[in-house]
Amino acid sequence: TTTTTTTTTTTTTRDPTISLCMGTVTNTSLGCWCGGDCHTCLWQFGQPQTCTRCKNFMFLSGGTCVNTCTAPFIASGSGRFDRICSPPPTTTSRTTTSTTTRTTTTT
């Protein structure tokens, strides 16, 4: 008597493609939700990743939504969407050098 056993293994992997979740739908037409005050986020493996746009008067700072911007960042934007914490403007110092040459001729 010969007995043959066959085992089948099925492996399910989630799509590693990064999509953009906007509201409740990705740009590939899948359902999604960024959570909390984030309106638009990167979406991968069925999970929200970095936030790219906040709602509810919140400010985007480093991929998350915050109530206020911390120093040295500056709050910019108005309305319910698209408020961001921006780095302060850079200042460049300018050095001006002037040279005076005096020529004296004696005869």
Backbone bond lengths (Angstrom), bond angles and torsions (degrees), N, CA, C in turn:
res aa  C-N    CA-C-N  psi(-1)  N-CA   C-N-CA  omega(-1)  CA-C   N-CA-C  phi
1 T - - - 1.441 - - 1.520 108.07 -
2 T 1.327 115.56 130.21 1.457 122.03 178.41 1.521 108.78 -116.31
3 T 1.340 115.73 130.20 1.461 120.88 178.17 1.524 107.98 -114.86
4 T 1.323 116.31 128.78 1.455 121.77 178.22 1.526 108.30 -114.83
5 T 1.328 115.77 127.65 1.461 120.93 178.83 1.525 108.19 -115.18
6 T 1.306 116.46 129.34 1.455 122.24 178.33 1.524 108.25 -114.83
7 T 1.328 115.59 128.19 1.459 121.12 178.53 1.524 108.32 -114.32
8 T 1.320 116.32 128.32 1.453 121.71 177.81 1.519 108.34 -111.49
9 T 1.324 115.51 127.27 1.463 121.17 178.89 1.517 108.13 -113.62
10 T 1.316 115.81 128.12 1.459 121.30 177.52 1.516 108.22 -112.17
11 T 1.321 115.91 125.92 1.452 121.39 178.59 1.518 108.55 -110.79
12 T 1.321 116.13 127.06 1.459 121.03 178.43 1.520 108.11 -106.32
13 T 1.312 115.64 125.02 1.467 119.97 175.96 1.514 108.28 -116.99
14 R 1.296 114.49 143.67 1.464 119.06 176.83 1.510 109.73 -84.77
15 D 1.312 114.92 149.04 1.465 121.46 -178.38 1.522 110.06 -63.25
16 P 1.342 117.69 120.67 1.468 120.20 -179.92 1.530 113.21 -78.97
17 T 1.324 116.79 -3.11 1.455 120.52 -178.88 1.527 110.36 -62.31
18 I 1.301 115.78 135.36 1.462 120.16 176.54 1.528 108.21 -88.94
19 S 1.319 115.91 124.84 1.463 122.48 177.51 1.515 108.48 -110.86
20 L 1.308 115.62 175.51 1.452 121.86 176.31 1.518 107.90 -113.37
21 C 1.325 116.78 119.24 1.463 122.09 177.80 1.520 108.00 -93.65
22 M 1.331 115.77 122.14 1.466 121.50 -179.64 1.519 107.92 -122.72
23 G 1.329 115.84 105.02 1.462 119.61 -176.84 1.516 109.76 76.53
24 T 1.347 116.68 -99.74 1.467 120.30 -179.51 1.528 112.74 -130.54
25 V 1.333 117.84 11.42 1.462 121.14 -178.92 1.528 109.82 -137.47
26 T 1.336 116.48 137.73 1.463 120.05 176.97 1.518 110.18 -81.88
27 N 1.320 115.41 167.97 1.460 119.62 177.43 1.536 111.07 -69.83
28 T 1.336 117.65 -5.44 1.465 121.63 174.44 1.530 110.60 -107.80
29 S 1.336 116.96 18.40 1.470 125.71 175.14 1.524 115.31 67.41
30 L 1.317 117.97 26.26 1.460 121.69 174.59 1.524 109.44 -97.90
31 G 1.314 117.02 152.46 1.456 121.05 177.00 1.525 110.49 -71.08
32 C 1.327 116.80 143.17 1.461 121.13 -179.49 1.521 109.30 -158.99
33 W 1.315 115.99 168.77 1.463 122.47 173.10 1.513 107.74 -157.37
34 C 1.313 117.05 125.01 1.465 121.86 -177.30 1.524 112.24 -76.66
35 G 1.308 117.52 -23.27 1.456 121.28 178.03 1.517 113.08 92.63
36 G 1.327 114.94 150.37 1.465 121.71 174.95 1.509 114.82 49.84
37 D 1.328 115.59 -128.56 1.459 122.19 -176.17 1.523 113.36 -95.43
38 C 1.316 117.00 11.20 1.461 120.62 178.17 1.527 109.12 -89.56
39 H 1.318 117.47 126.05 1.471 122.17 178.87 1.522 111.44 -92.03
40 T 1.330 117.29 -42.44 1.460 122.16 -176.63 1.527 108.84 -128.78
41 C 1.338 115.34 132.91 1.464 119.45 -178.78 1.523 110.69 -147.21
42 L 1.308 115.01 165.56 1.453 120.27 171.17 1.523 106.40 -77.01
43 W 1.343 116.74 139.88 1.465 122.19 -174.00 1.522 108.20 -125.88
44 Q 1.340 117.10 122.82 1.457 120.69 -179.81 1.518 109.77 -146.37
45 F 1.322 117.04 141.77 1.458 123.40 -179.60 1.528 111.97 55.73
46 G 1.342 117.02 33.73 1.453 120.98 178.94 1.513 114.23 71.37
47 Q 1.338 116.89 17.75 1.459 121.35 -177.38 1.530 110.91 -132.98
48 P 1.343 117.55 147.77 1.464 119.53 174.41 1.521 110.35 -69.69
49 Q 1.313 115.31 142.53 1.461 121.41 177.45 1.534 107.38 -114.75
50 T 1.296 118.81 -127.28 1.462 123.78 -177.47 1.527 111.66 -71.55
51 C 1.329 116.38 131.81 1.463 121.35 175.90 1.529 109.03 -75.91
52 T 1.332 116.41 139.77 1.463 121.23 178.31 1.533 112.83 -120.69
53 R 1.344 117.46 -8.94 1.466 121.03 178.73 1.527 109.20 -155.91
54 C 1.341 115.70 126.38 1.465 120.94 -179.25 1.520 111.18 -98.66
55 K 1.333 115.16 161.23 1.465 122.47 176.07 1.525 108.39 -128.11
56 N 1.321 116.72 -179.36 1.471 122.45 175.77 1.527 113.66 60.82
57 F 1.325 116.43 37.60 1.465 122.50 176.37 1.525 113.65 66.84
58 M 1.324 118.24 18.14 1.459 122.39 -179.11 1.529 110.17 -89.65
59 F 1.325 115.54 158.77 1.463 122.37 -179.45 1.525 110.44 -104.57
60 L 1.320 117.16 137.25 1.464 122.03 176.13 1.523 108.52 -83.45
61 S 1.331 115.93 124.11 1.460 121.22 -179.96 1.524 108.94 -142.20
62 G 1.312 116.68 110.94 1.457 120.66 177.60 1.515 114.43 61.21
63 G 1.322 117.61 33.39 1.456 121.19 177.79 1.516 115.35 85.79
64 T 1.339 117.28 6.45 1.462 121.60 176.56 1.526 109.80 -131.35
65 C 1.322 116.20 161.68 1.465 121.39 -179.98 1.528 109.50 -98.57
66 V 1.333 115.47 130.69 1.461 121.40 -177.35 1.530 110.30 -130.20
67 N 1.343 116.03 157.38 1.475 121.09 178.71 1.516 112.07 -69.35
68 T 1.325 116.12 -43.64 1.456 121.80 -177.62 1.523 109.25 -138.66
69 C 1.306 115.36 157.61 1.460 121.13 178.68 1.524 109.04 -88.08
70 T 1.318 116.04 140.24 1.462 120.53 178.19 1.525 109.64 -95.14
71 A 1.324 115.32 151.09 1.466 120.92 -179.81 1.524 109.31 -60.39
72 P 1.282 118.41 142.47 1.451 129.05 7.72 1.526 113.53 -92.63
73 F 1.341 118.22 10.47 1.462 120.89 -176.44 1.516 112.14 -71.48
74 I 1.329 115.18 150.66 1.466 122.55 -175.84 1.526 108.91 -115.76
75 A 1.330 116.50 130.62 1.456 121.86 178.12 1.521 110.11 -72.06
76 S 1.336 115.83 131.50 1.469 119.39 175.71 1.515 109.43 -140.55
77 G 1.312 115.50 153.08 1.461 122.08 -178.21 1.510 110.63 104.35
78 S 1.337 115.38 163.61 1.460 120.93 178.49 1.524 108.13 -147.20
79 G 1.309 116.51 163.99 1.458 120.46 -179.43 1.518 111.54 90.84
80 R 1.333 116.27 -174.26 1.467 122.02 -176.30 1.515 113.28 -75.74
81 F 1.338 118.19 -25.00 1.456 122.48 -175.80 1.528 111.30 -122.50
82 D 1.335 115.33 165.73 1.468 123.32 169.50 1.526 115.62 63.93
83 R 1.299 118.35 29.65 1.459 121.29 171.42 1.527 107.30 -88.64
84 I 1.311 117.05 137.71 1.464 120.25 -178.12 1.524 111.16 -137.30
85 C 1.310 114.86 157.86 1.460 122.19 172.58 1.524 106.36 -99.38
86 S 1.316 115.84 112.92 1.464 121.21 -176.28 1.518 110.69 -102.65
87 P 1.331 115.97 147.38 1.470 117.68 174.81 1.522 109.49 -66.09
88 P 1.322 117.77 152.20 1.468 119.45 179.96 1.528 109.53 -64.66
89 P 1.324 115.78 152.37 1.466 118.47 178.45 1.528 109.89 -63.33
90 T 1.299 115.04 143.27 1.465 118.53 178.65 1.523 108.45 -84.16
91 T 1.299 114.95 143.40 1.460 119.70 177.30 1.513 107.87 -112.91
92 T 1.289 114.41 140.28 1.456 119.20 176.90 1.512 107.59 -115.38
93 S 1.304 115.55 136.77 1.455 118.48 178.49 1.520 108.02 -94.23
94 R 1.279 114.74 140.70 1.451 121.16 -179.31 1.515 108.57 -112.92
95 T 1.297 115.35 128.32 1.454 120.73 177.91 1.511 107.80 -106.80
96 T 1.302 115.18 125.94 1.461 120.24 178.40 1.521 108.15 -109.29
97 T 1.307 115.35 129.11 1.464 120.56 178.52 1.511 107.53 -117.87
98 S 1.320 115.76 130.21 1.459 118.53 175.65 1.522 108.22 -120.44
99 T 1.295 114.52 141.64 1.464 120.62 -179.23 1.514 107.86 -122.23
100 T 1.333 115.64 132.53 1.460 120.64 176.76 1.526 107.23 -113.59
101 T 1.311 114.92 128.30 1.464 119.79 178.91 1.520 108.10 -114.94
102 R 1.302 115.60 129.62 1.455 120.19 178.08 1.521 107.26 -115.61
103 T 1.308 115.05 127.78 1.459 120.51 178.79 1.525 107.90 -113.48
104 T 1.299 115.50 127.29 1.452 121.02 178.68 1.513 108.04 -118.10
105 T 1.308 114.43 128.78 1.461 119.59 178.76 1.534 107.52 -114.11
106 T 1.321 116.42 128.47 1.463 120.80 176.87 1.517 108.38 -118.26
107 T 1.288 115.77 142.30 1.470 120.42 178.19 1.486 111.27 -126.33
